[in-house]
């Protein structure tokens, strides 16, 4: 299940997963998606490792900003993932 988190001024939607238990550690997937004329730009970051995967269309500069945002907000992603999204917090 993915929960909405934020929409940026350029239309990029940020959503996050529920808590995912894997190997005794709780993980959260943060997904970025922006509509384009040809489909979508997208990227995923897995917490707690901050591993980026499935990156399509975003520049290195945009990814650096997203990485900074994810790192600064990781505690919120975990909080909202644990309680069923920001609307349930």
C-alpha positions in Angstrom: 0.0 0.0 0.0 1.3 3.5 -0.9 0.2 6.7 1.0 0.3 10.2 -0.4 2.9 12.5 1.3 3.4 15.7 -0.8 3.0 17.3 -4.2 5.8 19.6 -5.3 5.3 22.7 -7.4 6.5 21.0 -10.6 3.8 18.3 -10.2 6.1 15.7 -8.6 4.0 13.4 -6.4 5.8 11.9 -3.4 4.2 8.8 -1.8 5.5 6.2 0.7 4.8 2.6 1.6 3.5 1.2 4.8 6.1 -0.3 7.1 7.8 -3.3 5.4 9.4 -5.9 7.8 12.4 -7.5 6.1 15.3 -9.4 7.7 14.2 -8.1 11.1 14.4 -4.4 10.0 11.6 -2.0 9.2 11.8 -0.5 5.7 9.9 2.2 4.0 9.8 2.9 0.2 9.6 6.5 -0.9 8.4 7.0 -4.5 8.7 10.1 -6.6 6.6 10.5 -9.8 6.2 13.4 -12.2 3.9 13.4 -15.3 5.5 14.2 -18.6 4.2 14.4 -22.2 5.5 10.8 -22.7 4.5 9.2 -19.4 6.2 9.7 -16.1 9.6 10.4 -14.6 10.0 8.3 -11.5 12.4 7.2 -8.8 12.3 5.1 -5.6 14.3 5.4 -2.4 14.4 2.6 0.2 14.9 3.4 3.8 16.9 2.8 6.0 19.6 2.3 3.4 18.7 5.3 1.2 19.2 3.1 -1.8 17.8 4.7 -5.0 16.3 2.4 -7.7 14.1 2.6 -10.8 15.3 6.1 -11.6 13.9 7.4 -14.9 13.9 11.0 -16.2 15.1 12.9 -13.1 18.4 14.8 -13.3 21.3 14.2 -10.9 20.5 17.6 -9.4 16.9 16.7 -8.8 17.9 13.4 -7.3 20.3 15.2 -5.0 17.5 17.4 -3.8 15.2 14.4 -3.3 17.9 12.6 -1.4 18.3 15.6 0.9 14.5 15.7 1.4 14.3 12.0 2.2 17.1 12.2 4.7 15.6 15.2 6.5 12.2 13.6 6.6 13.0 10.0 7.2 11.5 10.1 10.7 8.2 11.4 9.3 8.1 8.7 6.6 8.5 6.0 9.3 5.9 7.7 11.6 3.3 8.0 8.8 4.1 4.5 7.4 3.4 3.1 10.9 0.0 4.7 11.3 -1.4 4.4 7.8 -0.4 7.6 6.1 -0.3 11.3 6.9 -4.1 11.6 7.0 -4.3 9.0 9.8 -1.5 10.6 11.9 
